[in-house]
Amino acid sequence: MRFDWLWNALTISALALSASLIMTTLQSLAIKGLTWQQSFGAILQGAGLAAIGSSALTSEGQQKVRNILKKTGVPERFQSEATLIVSLMVLGGVYSLYNFLPGRLYENGLSSYRQGELSDAEENFLQALELKPDDERSNIALGEVYESIGDLEKAIAQYKQALSSGNPKAFNNLGRVYIDRIDPILRRKTFSSLRPTYG
């Protein structure tokens, strides 16, 4: 009981960090709006955090938690610690989701790209980069989407982002885009030199 203030402070910190990660995740997923599954998941997470938060912050909530913990057999002297453990479990779940999503979004983007759904692929890669800005795989894949639709400037920007990792595919793709950009100029010069001159 002597350290309850510490366990309660740690509980509040864990909940605040969880809320922050959830907000970051939602902002990245909301680039072009949320699907109903994403909205439902966000509502569930928010409701869970609100329930745990109210139990940690209000005396009424703390009393409810004490009653629940008493019914489950947790001694009164360990109730603050039990609440902290629950909040750390929530934080662990939210953090795991936060780390899992960029890879999942990347895979979804690749699948959409292979099926020719370039708008969906772009959205998935952008969301992945919102969550993990230094993911060169998503930069390269997004560059390929832009290259496919003919937006070479955006493709170059994405490939340049991936260059810092030293990924050879970024160098290769960037070189290909530069060649494609100047190819019409080279072609014109070549053909103009081959034109017959009259004199």
PyMOL commands that place a pseudoatom at each C-alpha (Angstrom):
pseudoatom trace, name=CA, resn=MET, resi=1, chain=A, elem=C, hetatm=0, pos=[0.000, 0.000, 0.000]
pseudoatom trace, name=CA, resn=ARG, resi=2, chain=A, elem=C, hetatm=0, pos=[2.942, 2.246, 0.661]
pseudoatom trace, name=CA, resn=PHE, resi=3, chain=A, elem=C, hetatm=0, pos=[3.857, 2.372, -3.058]
pseudoatom trace, name=CA, resn=ASP, resi=4, chain=A, elem=C, hetatm=0, pos=[0.309, 2.592, -4.433]
pseudoatom trace, name=CA, resn=TRP, resi=5, chain=A, elem=C, hetatm=0, pos=[0.970, 6.144, -5.631]
pseudoatom trace, name=CA, resn=LEU, resi=6, chain=A, elem=C, hetatm=0, pos=[3.872, 4.843, -7.749]
pseudoatom trace, name=CA, resn=TRP, resi=7, chain=A, elem=C, hetatm=0, pos=[1.873, 1.960, -9.250]
pseudoatom trace, name=CA, resn=ASN, resi=8, chain=A, elem=C, hetatm=0, pos=[-1.008, 4.342, -10.020]
pseudoatom trace, name=CA, resn=ALA, resi=9, chain=A, elem=C, hetatm=0, pos=[1.362, 6.835, -11.675]
pseudoatom trace, name=CA, resn=LEU, resi=10, chain=A, elem=C, hetatm=0, pos=[2.869, 4.040, -13.793]
pseudoatom trace, name=CA, resn=THR, resi=11, chain=A, elem=C, hetatm=0, pos=[-0.634, 2.848, -14.723]
pseudoatom trace, name=CA, resn=ILE, resi=12, chain=A, elem=C, hetatm=0, pos=[-1.583, 6.332, -15.911]
pseudoatom trace, name=CA, resn=SER, resi=13, chain=A, elem=C, hetatm=0, pos=[1.686, 6.619, -17.887]
pseudoatom trace, name=CA, resn=ALA, resi=14, chain=A, elem=C, hetatm=0, pos=[1.116, 3.252, -19.574]
pseudoatom trace, name=CA, resn=LEU, resi=15, chain=A, elem=C, hetatm=0, pos=[-2.447, 4.247, -20.497]
pseudoatom trace, name=CA, resn=ALA, resi=16, chain=A, elem=C, hetatm=0, pos=[-1.283, 7.609, -21.869]
pseudoatom trace, name=CA, resn=LEU, resi=17, chain=A, elem=C, hetatm=0, pos=[1.341, 5.876, -24.012]
pseudoatom trace, name=CA, resn=SER, resi=18, chain=A, elem=C, hetatm=0, pos=[-1.255, 3.379, -25.235]
pseudoatom trace, name=CA, resn=ALA, resi=19, chain=A, elem=C, hetatm=0, pos=[-3.610, 6.213, -26.172]
pseudoatom trace, name=CA, resn=SER, resi=20, chain=A, elem=C, hetatm=0, pos=[-0.809, 7.985, -28.013]
pseudoatom trace, name=CA, resn=LEU, resi=21, chain=A, elem=C, hetatm=0, pos=[0.037, 4.871, -30.049]
pseudoatom trace, name=CA, resn=ILE, resi=22, chain=A, elem=C, hetatm=0, pos=[-3.629, 4.336, -30.885]
pseudoatom trace, name=CA, resn=MET, resi=23, chain=A, elem=C, hetatm=0, pos=[-3.965, 7.941, -32.098]
pseudoatom trace, name=CA, resn=THR, resi=24, chain=A, elem=C, hetatm=0, pos=[-0.830, 7.642, -34.223]
pseudoatom trace, name=CA, resn=THR, resi=25, chain=A, elem=C, hetatm=0, pos=[-2.130, 4.404, -35.726]
pseudoatom trace, name=CA, resn=LEU, resi=26, chain=A, elem=C, hetatm=0, pos=[-5.545, 5.910, -36.461]
pseudoatom trace, name=CA, resn=GLN, resi=27, chain=A, elem=C, hetatm=0, pos=[-4.039, 8.999, -38.085]
pseudoatom trace, name=CA, resn=SER, resi=28, chain=A, elem=C, hetatm=0, pos=[-1.933, 6.854, -40.387]
pseudoatom trace, name=CA, resn=LEU, resi=29, chain=A, elem=C, hetatm=0, pos=[-4.860, 4.612, -41.313]
pseudoatom trace, name=CA, resn=ALA, resi=30, chain=A, elem=C, hetatm=0, pos=[-7.130, 7.586, -41.978]
pseudoatom trace, name=CA, resn=ILE, resi=31, chain=A, elem=C, hetatm=0, pos=[-5.119, 8.843, -44.996]
pseudoatom trace, name=CA, resn=LYS, resi=32, chain=A, elem=C, hetatm=0, pos=[-8.057, 8.047, -47.285]
pseudoatom trace, name=CA, resn=GLY, resi=33, chain=A, elem=C, hetatm=0, pos=[-10.615, 7.161, -44.624]
pseudoatom trace, name=CA, resn=LEU, resi=34, chain=A, elem=C, hetatm=0, pos=[-11.092, 4.126, -42.403]
pseudoatom trace, name=CA, resn=THR, resi=35, chain=A, elem=C, hetatm=0, pos=[-12.755, 0.860, -43.390]
pseudoatom trace, name=CA, resn=TRP, resi=36, chain=A, elem=C, hetatm=0, pos=[-15.512, -0.389, -41.101]
pseudoatom trace, name=CA, resn=GLN, resi=37, chain=A, elem=C, hetatm=0, pos=[-13.125, -3.004, -39.671]
pseudoatom trace, name=CA, resn=GLN, resi=38, chain=A, elem=C, hetatm=0, pos=[-10.559, -0.337, -38.816]
pseudoatom trace, name=CA, resn=SER, resi=39, chain=A, elem=C, hetatm=0, pos=[-13.260, 1.879, -37.281]
pseudoatom trace, name=CA, resn=PHE, resi=40, chain=A, elem=C, hetatm=0, pos=[-14.623, -1.015, -35.214]
pseudoatom trace, name=CA, resn=GLY, resi=41, chain=A, elem=C, hetatm=0, pos=[-11.129, -1.930, -33.990]
pseudoatom trace, name=CA, resn=ALA, resi=42, chain=A, elem=C, hetatm=0, pos=[-10.463, 1.684, -33.020]
pseudoatom trace, name=CA, resn=ILE, resi=43, chain=A, elem=C, hetatm=0, pos=[-13.753, 1.902, -31.111]
pseudoatom trace, name=CA, resn=LEU, resi=44, chain=A, elem=C, hetatm=0, pos=[-12.959, -1.295, -29.189]
pseudoatom trace, name=CA, resn=GLN, resi=45, chain=A, elem=C, hetatm=0, pos=[-9.461, -0.082, -28.302]
pseudoatom trace, name=CA, resn=GLY, resi=46, chain=A, elem=C, hetatm=0, pos=[-10.771, 3.326, -27.279]
pseudoatom trace, name=CA, resn=ALA, resi=47, chain=A, elem=C, hetatm=0, pos=[-13.508, 1.801, -25.122]
pseudoatom trace, name=CA, resn=GLY, resi=48, chain=A, elem=C, hetatm=0, pos=[-10.989, -0.478, -23.424]
pseudoatom trace, name=CA, resn=LEU, resi=49, chain=A, elem=C, hetatm=0, pos=[-8.646, 2.413, -22.702]
pseudoatom trace, name=CA, resn=ALA, resi=50, chain=A, elem=C, hetatm=0, pos=[-11.506, 4.572, -21.432]
pseudoatom trace, name=CA, resn=ALA, resi=51, chain=A, elem=C, hetatm=0, pos=[-12.623, 1.821, -19.055]
pseudoatom trace, name=CA, resn=ILE, resi=52, chain=A, elem=C, hetatm=0, pos=[-9.138, 1.248, -17.677]
pseudoatom trace, name=CA, resn=GLY, resi=53, chain=A, elem=C, hetatm=0, pos=[-8.416, 4.984, -17.584]
pseudoatom trace, name=CA, resn=SER, resi=54, chain=A, elem=C, hetatm=0, pos=[-11.564, 5.785, -15.630]
pseudoatom trace, name=CA, resn=SER, resi=55, chain=A, elem=C, hetatm=0, pos=[-10.670, 3.049, -13.161]
pseudoatom trace, name=CA, resn=ALA, resi=56, chain=A, elem=C, hetatm=0, pos=[-7.233, 4.558, -12.610]
pseudoatom trace, name=CA, resn=LEU, resi=57, chain=A, elem=C, hetatm=0, pos=[-8.271, 8.201, -12.485]
pseudoatom trace, name=CA, resn=THR, resi=58, chain=A, elem=C, hetatm=0, pos=[-11.608, 8.401, -10.656]
pseudoatom trace, name=CA, resn=SER, resi=59, chain=A, elem=C, hetatm=0, pos=[-12.400, 7.275, -7.131]
pseudoatom trace, name=CA, resn=GLU, resi=60, chain=A, elem=C, hetatm=0, pos=[-15.620, 5.662, -8.374]
pseudoatom trace, name=CA, resn=GLY, resi=61, chain=A, elem=C, hetatm=0, pos=[-13.661, 3.770, -11.029]
pseudoatom trace, name=CA, resn=GLN, resi=62, chain=A, elem=C, hetatm=0, pos=[-11.050, 2.710, -8.507]
pseudoatom trace, name=CA, resn=GLN, resi=63, chain=A, elem=C, hetatm=0, pos=[-13.772, 1.375, -6.219]
pseudoatom trace, name=CA, resn=LYS, resi=64, chain=A, elem=C, hetatm=0, pos=[-15.273, -0.659, -9.094]
pseudoatom trace, name=CA, resn=VAL, resi=65, chain=A, elem=C, hetatm=0, pos=[-11.850, -2.095, -9.885]
pseudoatom trace, name=CA, resn=ARG, resi=66, chain=A, elem=C, hetatm=0, pos=[-11.330, -2.953, -6.198]
pseudoatom trace, name=CA, resn=ASN, resi=67, chain=A, elem=C, hetatm=0, pos=[-14.655, -4.799, -6.150]
pseudoatom trace, name=CA, resn=ILE, resi=68, chain=A, elem=C, hetatm=0, pos=[-13.786, -6.744, -9.321]
pseudoatom trace, name=CA, resn=LEU, resi=69, chain=A, elem=C, hetatm=0, pos=[-10.326, -7.600, -8.047]
pseudoatom trace, name=CA, resn=LYS, resi=70, chain=A, elem=C, hetatm=0, pos=[-11.734, -8.629, -4.671]
pseudoatom trace, name=CA, resn=LYS, resi=71, chain=A, elem=C, hetatm=0, pos=[-14.160, -11.006, -6.436]
pseudoatom trace, name=CA, resn=THR, resi=72, chain=A, elem=C, hetatm=0, pos=[-11.279, -12.522, -8.426]
pseudoatom trace, name=CA, resn=GLY, resi=73, chain=A, elem=C, hetatm=0, pos=[-9.340, -13.119, -5.223]
pseudoatom trace, name=CA, resn=VAL, resi=74, chain=A, elem=C, hetatm=0, pos=[-6.682, -10.402, -5.523]
pseudoatom trace, name=CA, resn=PRO, resi=75, chain=A, elem=C, hetatm=0, pos=[-5.762, -9.174, -2.011]
pseudoatom trace, name=CA, resn=GLU, resi=76, chain=A, elem=C, hetatm=0, pos=[-6.415, -5.491, -1.375]
pseudoatom trace, name=CA, resn=ARG, resi=77, chain=A, elem=C, hetatm=0, pos=[-2.751, -4.724, -0.832]
pseudoatom trace, name=CA, resn=PHE, resi=78, chain=A, elem=C, hetatm=0, pos=[-1.958, -5.886, -4.432]
pseudoatom trace, name=CA, resn=GLN, resi=79, chain=A, elem=C, hetatm=0, pos=[-4.811, -4.170, -6.275]
pseudoatom trace, name=CA, resn=SER, resi=80, chain=A, elem=C, hetatm=0, pos=[-2.748, -1.214, -7.525]
pseudoatom trace, name=CA, resn=GLU, resi=81, chain=A, elem=C, hetatm=0, pos=[-0.123, -3.622, -8.829]
pseudoatom trace, name=CA, resn=ALA, resi=82, chain=A, elem=C, hetatm=0, pos=[-2.843, -5.689, -10.544]
pseudoatom trace, name=CA, resn=THR, resi=83, chain=A, elem=C, hetatm=0, pos=[-4.217, -2.577, -12.267]
pseudoatom trace, name=CA, resn=LEU, resi=84, chain=A, elem=C, hetatm=0, pos=[-0.691, -1.708, -13.411]
pseudoatom trace, name=CA, resn=ILE, resi=85, chain=A, elem=C, hetatm=0, pos=[-0.246, -5.215, -14.846]
pseudoatom trace, name=CA, resn=VAL, resi=86, chain=A, elem=C, hetatm=0, pos=[-3.499, -4.890, -16.809]
pseudoatom trace, name=CA, resn=SER, resi=87, chain=A, elem=C, hetatm=0, pos=[-2.459, -1.480, -18.169]
pseudoatom trace, name=CA, resn=LEU, resi=88, chain=A, elem=C, hetatm=0, pos=[0.953, -2.877, -19.170]
pseudoatom trace, name=CA, resn=MET, resi=89, chain=A, elem=C, hetatm=0, pos=[-0.792, -5.757, -20.962]
pseudoatom trace, name=CA, resn=VAL, resi=90, chain=A, elem=C, hetatm=0, pos=[-2.913, -3.220, -22.859]
pseudoatom trace, name=CA, resn=LEU, resi=91, chain=A, elem=C, hetatm=0, pos=[0.227, -1.252, -23.733]
pseudoatom trace, name=CA, resn=GLY, resi=92, chain=A, elem=C, hetatm=0, pos=[1.937, -4.446, -24.921]
pseudoatom trace, name=CA, resn=GLY, resi=93, chain=A, elem=C, hetatm=0, pos=[-1.034, -5.306, -27.141]
pseudoatom trace, name=CA, resn=VAL, resi=94, chain=A, elem=C, hetatm=0, pos=[-1.236, -1.817, -28.637]
pseudoatom trace, name=CA, resn=TYR, resi=95, chain=A, elem=C, hetatm=0, pos=[2.536, -1.703, -29.198]
pseudoatom trace, name=CA, resn=SER, resi=96, chain=A, elem=C, hetatm=0, pos=[2.475, -5.128, -30.875]
pseudoatom trace, name=CA, resn=LEU, resi=97, chain=A, elem=C, hetatm=0, pos=[-0.285, -3.950, -33.210]
pseudoatom trace, name=CA, resn=TYR, resi=98, chain=A, elem=C, hetatm=0, pos=[1.635, -0.749, -33.928]
pseudoatom trace, name=CA, resn=ASN, resi=99, chain=A, elem=C, hetatm=0, pos=[4.713, -2.791, -34.934]
pseudoatom trace, name=CA, resn=PHE, resi=100, chain=A, elem=C, hetatm=0, pos=[2.708, -5.402, -36.861]
pseudoatom trace, name=CA, resn=LEU, resi=101, chain=A, elem=C, hetatm=0, pos=[0.694, -3.008, -39.028]
pseudoatom trace, name=CA, resn=PRO, resi=102, chain=A, elem=C, hetatm=0, pos=[3.446, -1.608, -41.317]
pseudoatom trace, name=CA, resn=GLY, resi=103, chain=A, elem=C, hetatm=0, pos=[4.392, -5.096, -42.514]
pseudoatom trace, name=CA, resn=ARG, resi=104, chain=A, elem=C, hetatm=0, pos=[0.751, -6.067, -42.985]
pseudoatom trace, name=CA, resn=LEU, resi=105, chain=A, elem=C, hetatm=0, pos=[0.020, -2.888, -44.930]
pseudoatom trace, name=CA, resn=TYR, resi=106, chain=A, elem=C, hetatm=0, pos=[3.095, -3.514, -47.096]
pseudoatom trace, name=CA, resn=GLU, resi=107, chain=A, elem=C, hetatm=0, pos=[1.876, -7.039, -47.909]
pseudoatom trace, name=CA, resn=ASN, resi=108, chain=A, elem=C, hetatm=0, pos=[-1.621, -5.721, -48.686]
pseudoatom trace, name=CA, resn=GLY, resi=109, chain=A, elem=C, hetatm=0, pos=[-0.080, -3.100, -50.959]
pseudoatom trace, name=CA, resn=LEU, resi=110, chain=A, elem=C, hetatm=0, pos=[1.931, -5.717, -52.846]
pseudoatom trace, name=CA, resn=SER, resi=111, chain=A, elem=C, hetatm=0, pos=[-1.170, -7.843, -53.306]
pseudoatom trace, name=CA, resn=SER, resi=112, chain=A, elem=C, hetatm=0, pos=[-3.143, -4.855, -54.633]
pseudoatom trace, name=CA, resn=TYR, resi=113, chain=A, elem=C, hetatm=0, pos=[-0.269, -3.900, -56.944]
pseudoatom trace, name=CA, resn=ARG, resi=114, chain=A, elem=C, hetatm=0, pos=[-0.092, -7.417, -58.432]
pseudoatom trace, name=CA, resn=GLN, resi=115, chain=A, elem=C, hetatm=0, pos=[-3.843, -7.294, -59.085]
pseudoatom trace, name=CA, resn=GLY, resi=116, chain=A, elem=C, hetatm=0, pos=[-3.519, -3.930, -60.825]
pseudoatom trace, name=CA, resn=GLU, resi=117, chain=A, elem=C, hetatm=0, pos=[-5.356, -2.034, -58.080]
pseudoatom trace, name=CA, resn=LEU, resi=118, chain=A, elem=C, hetatm=0, pos=[-2.875, 0.841, -58.020]
pseudoatom trace, name=CA, resn=SER, resi=119, chain=A, elem=C, hetatm=0, pos=[-4.979, 3.222, -55.932]
pseudoatom trace, name=CA, resn=ASP, resi=120, chain=A, elem=C, hetatm=0, pos=[-5.355, 0.625, -53.156]
pseudoatom trace, name=CA, resn=ALA, resi=121, chain=A, elem=C, hetatm=0, pos=[-1.668, -0.231, -53.390]
pseudoatom trace, name=CA, resn=GLU, resi=122, chain=A, elem=C, hetatm=0, pos=[-0.712, 3.452, -53.063]
pseudoatom trace, name=CA, resn=GLU, resi=123, chain=A, elem=C, hetatm=0, pos=[-2.964, 3.860, -50.018]
pseudoatom trace, name=CA, resn=ASN, resi=124, chain=A, elem=C, hetatm=0, pos=[-1.495, 0.807, -48.267]
pseudoatom trace, name=CA, resn=PHE, resi=125, chain=A, elem=C, hetatm=0, pos=[2.109, 1.870, -48.905]
pseudoatom trace, name=CA, resn=LEU, resi=126, chain=A, elem=C, hetatm=0, pos=[1.386, 5.435, -47.738]
pseudoatom trace, name=CA, resn=GLN, resi=127, chain=A, elem=C, hetatm=0, pos=[-0.199, 4.101, -44.548]
pseudoatom trace, name=CA, resn=ALA, resi=128, chain=A, elem=C, hetatm=0, pos=[2.785, 1.812, -43.949]
pseudoatom trace, name=CA, resn=LEU, resi=129, chain=A, elem=C, hetatm=0, pos=[5.135, 4.779, -44.345]
pseudoatom trace, name=CA, resn=GLU, resi=130, chain=A, elem=C, hetatm=0, pos=[3.064, 6.888, -41.946]
pseudoatom trace, name=CA, resn=LEU, resi=131, chain=A, elem=C, hetatm=0, pos=[3.650, 4.251, -39.282]
pseudoatom trace, name=CA, resn=LYS, resi=132, chain=A, elem=C, hetatm=0, pos=[7.232, 3.436, -40.246]
pseudoatom trace, name=CA, resn=PRO, resi=133, chain=A, elem=C, hetatm=0, pos=[8.772, 6.323, -42.237]
pseudoatom trace, name=CA, resn=ASP, resi=134, chain=A, elem=C, hetatm=0, pos=[12.169, 4.621, -42.658]
pseudoatom trace, name=CA, resn=ASP, resi=135, chain=A, elem=C, hetatm=0, pos=[10.790, 1.478, -44.359]
pseudoatom trace, name=CA, resn=GLU, resi=136, chain=A, elem=C, hetatm=0, pos=[12.688, 1.421, -47.660]
pseudoatom trace, name=CA, resn=ARG, resi=137, chain=A, elem=C, hetatm=0, pos=[10.586, -1.526, -48.922]
pseudoatom trace, name=CA, resn=SER, resi=138, chain=A, elem=C, hetatm=0, pos=[7.463, 0.620, -48.849]
pseudoatom trace, name=CA, resn=ASN, resi=139, chain=A, elem=C, hetatm=0, pos=[9.326, 3.554, -50.451]
pseudoatom trace, name=CA, resn=ILE, resi=140, chain=A, elem=C, hetatm=0, pos=[10.466, 1.345, -53.330]
pseudoatom trace, name=CA, resn=ALA, resi=141, chain=A, elem=C, hetatm=0, pos=[7.057, -0.268, -53.755]
pseudoatom trace, name=CA, resn=LEU, resi=142, chain=A, elem=C, hetatm=0, pos=[5.334, 3.137, -53.705]
pseudoatom trace, name=CA, resn=GLY, resi=143, chain=A, elem=C, hetatm=0, pos=[7.872, 4.394, -56.266]
pseudoatom trace, name=CA, resn=GLU, resi=144, chain=A, elem=C, hetatm=0, pos=[6.936, 1.467, -58.508]
pseudoatom trace, name=CA, resn=VAL, resi=145, chain=A, elem=C, hetatm=0, pos=[3.251, 2.379, -58.182]
pseudoatom trace, name=CA, resn=TYR, resi=146, chain=A, elem=C, hetatm=0, pos=[4.019, 5.958, -59.217]
pseudoatom trace, name=CA, resn=GLU, resi=147, chain=A, elem=C, hetatm=0, pos=[6.224, 4.721, -62.051]
pseudoatom trace, name=CA, resn=SER, resi=148, chain=A, elem=C, hetatm=0, pos=[3.360, 2.501, -63.262]
pseudoatom trace, name=CA, resn=ILE, resi=149, chain=A, elem=C, hetatm=0, pos=[0.989, 5.460, -63.501]
pseudoatom trace, name=CA, resn=GLY, resi=150, chain=A, elem=C, hetatm=0, pos=[3.631, 7.637, -65.157]
pseudoatom trace, name=CA, resn=ASP, resi=151, chain=A, elem=C, hetatm=0, pos=[4.242, 10.022, -62.251]
pseudoatom trace, name=CA, resn=LEU, resi=152, chain=A, elem=C, hetatm=0, pos=[8.019, 9.897, -62.518]
pseudoatom trace, name=CA, resn=GLU, resi=153, chain=A, elem=C, hetatm=0, pos=[8.681, 12.827, -60.166]
pseudoatom trace, name=CA, resn=LYS, resi=154, chain=A, elem=C, hetatm=0, pos=[6.905, 11.072, -57.304]
pseudoatom trace, name=CA, resn=ALA, resi=155, chain=A, elem=C, hetatm=0, pos=[8.645, 7.803, -58.189]
pseudoatom trace, name=CA, resn=ILE, resi=156, chain=A, elem=C, hetatm=0, pos=[12.050, 9.525, -58.032]
pseudoatom trace, name=CA, resn=ALA, resi=157, chain=A, elem=C, hetatm=0, pos=[11.194, 11.052, -54.637]
pseudoatom trace, name=CA, resn=GLN, resi=158, chain=A, elem=C, hetatm=0, pos=[10.316, 7.614, -53.219]
pseudoatom trace, name=CA, resn=TYR, resi=159, chain=A, elem=C, hetatm=0, pos=[13.415, 5.925, -54.646]
pseudoatom trace, name=CA, resn=LYS, resi=160, chain=A, elem=C, hetatm=0, pos=[15.614, 8.712, -53.236]
pseudoatom trace, name=CA, resn=GLN, resi=161, chain=A, elem=C, hetatm=0, pos=[14.064, 8.124, -49.806]
pseudoatom trace, name=CA, resn=ALA, resi=162, chain=A, elem=C, hetatm=0, pos=[15.121, 4.471, -50.034]
pseudoatom trace, name=CA, resn=LEU, resi=163, chain=A, elem=C, hetatm=0, pos=[18.693, 5.252, -51.168]
pseudoatom trace, name=CA, resn=SER, resi=164, chain=A, elem=C, hetatm=0, pos=[19.910, 5.956, -47.634]
pseudoatom trace, name=CA, resn=SER, resi=165, chain=A, elem=C, hetatm=0, pos=[19.468, 2.280, -46.732]
pseudoatom trace, name=CA, resn=GLY, resi=166, chain=A, elem=C, hetatm=0, pos=[21.805, 1.266, -49.565]
pseudoatom trace, name=CA, resn=ASN, resi=167, chain=A, elem=C, hetatm=0, pos=[19.135, -0.974, -51.085]
pseudoatom trace, name=CA, resn=PRO, resi=168, chain=A, elem=C, hetatm=0, pos=[20.351, -1.947, -54.586]
pseudoatom trace, name=CA, resn=LYS, resi=169, chain=A, elem=C, hetatm=0, pos=[16.786, -2.026, -55.913]
pseudoatom trace, name=CA, resn=ALA, resi=170, chain=A, elem=C, hetatm=0, pos=[16.414, 1.681, -55.073]
pseudoatom trace, name=CA, resn=PHE, resi=171, chain=A, elem=C, hetatm=0, pos=[19.553, 2.491, -57.112]
pseudoatom trace, name=CA, resn=ASN, resi=172, chain=A, elem=C, hetatm=0, pos=[18.378, 0.291, -59.979]
pseudoatom trace, name=CA, resn=ASN, resi=173, chain=A, elem=C, hetatm=0, pos=[14.869, 1.741, -60.088]
pseudoatom trace, name=CA, resn=LEU, resi=174, chain=A, elem=C, hetatm=0, pos=[16.102, 5.312, -59.797]
pseudoatom trace, name=CA, resn=GLY, resi=175, chain=A, elem=C, hetatm=0, pos=[18.538, 4.755, -62.668]
pseudoatom trace, name=CA, resn=ARG, resi=176, chain=A, elem=C, hetatm=0, pos=[15.761, 3.248, -64.789]
pseudoatom trace, name=CA, resn=VAL, resi=177, chain=A, elem=C, hetatm=0, pos=[13.482, 6.245, -64.167]
pseudoatom trace, name=CA, resn=TYR, resi=178, chain=A, elem=C, hetatm=0, pos=[16.248, 8.714, -65.067]
pseudoatom trace, name=CA, resn=ILE, resi=179, chain=A, elem=C, hetatm=0, pos=[16.910, 6.794, -68.295]
pseudoatom trace, name=CA, resn=ASP, resi=180, chain=A, elem=C, hetatm=0, pos=[13.185, 6.752, -69.095]
pseudoatom trace, name=CA, resn=ARG, resi=181, chain=A, elem=C, hetatm=0, pos=[13.004, 10.492, -68.483]
pseudoatom trace, name=CA, resn=ILE, resi=182, chain=A, elem=C, hetatm=0, pos=[15.843, 11.380, -70.815]
pseudoatom trace, name=CA, resn=ASP, resi=183, chain=A, elem=C, hetatm=0, pos=[15.224, 8.655, -73.394]
pseudoatom trace, name=CA, resn=PRO, resi=184, chain=A, elem=C, hetatm=0, pos=[12.908, 10.819, -75.583]
pseudoatom trace, name=CA, resn=ILE, resi=185, chain=A, elem=C, hetatm=0, pos=[15.633, 13.504, -75.717]
pseudoatom trace, name=CA, resn=LEU, resi=186, chain=A, elem=C, hetatm=0, pos=[18.268, 10.962, -76.739]
pseudoatom trace, name=CA, resn=ARG, resi=187, chain=A, elem=C, hetatm=0, pos=[15.907, 9.505, -79.309]
pseudoatom trace, name=CA, resn=ARG, resi=188, chain=A, elem=C, hetatm=0, pos=[15.265, 12.938, -80.862]
pseudoatom trace, name=CA, resn=LYS, resi=189, chain=A, elem=C, hetatm=0, pos=[18.996, 13.715, -81.037]
pseudoatom trace, name=CA, resn=THR, resi=190, chain=A, elem=C, hetatm=0, pos=[19.698, 10.347, -82.610]
pseudoatom trace, name=CA, resn=PHE, resi=191, chain=A, elem=C, hetatm=0, pos=[16.977, 10.718, -85.219]
pseudoatom trace, name=CA, resn=SER, resi=192, chain=A, elem=C, hetatm=0, pos=[17.873, 14.350, -86.031]
pseudoatom trace, name=CA, resn=SER, resi=193, chain=A, elem=C, hetatm=0, pos=[21.476, 13.333, -86.739]
pseudoatom trace, name=CA, resn=LEU, resi=194, chain=A, elem=C, hetatm=0, pos=[20.254, 10.659, -89.136]
pseudoatom trace, name=CA, resn=ARG, resi=195, chain=A, elem=C, hetatm=0, pos=[18.043, 13.011, -91.172]
pseudoatom trace, name=CA, resn=PRO, resi=196, chain=A, elem=C, hetatm=0, pos=[19.289, 13.608, -94.690]
pseudoatom trace, name=CA, resn=THR, resi=197, chain=A, elem=C, hetatm=0, pos=[20.571, 17.117, -95.376]
pseudoatom trace, name=CA, resn=TYR, resi=198, chain=A, elem=C, hetatm=0, pos=[19.761, 18.905, -98.605]
pseudoatom trace, name=CA, resn=GLY, resi=199, chain=A, elem=C, hetatm=0, pos=[22.103, 21.486, -99.860]
for i in range(1, 199): cmd.bond("trace and resi %d" % i, "trace and resi %d" % (i + 1))
show_as sticks, trace
zoom trace
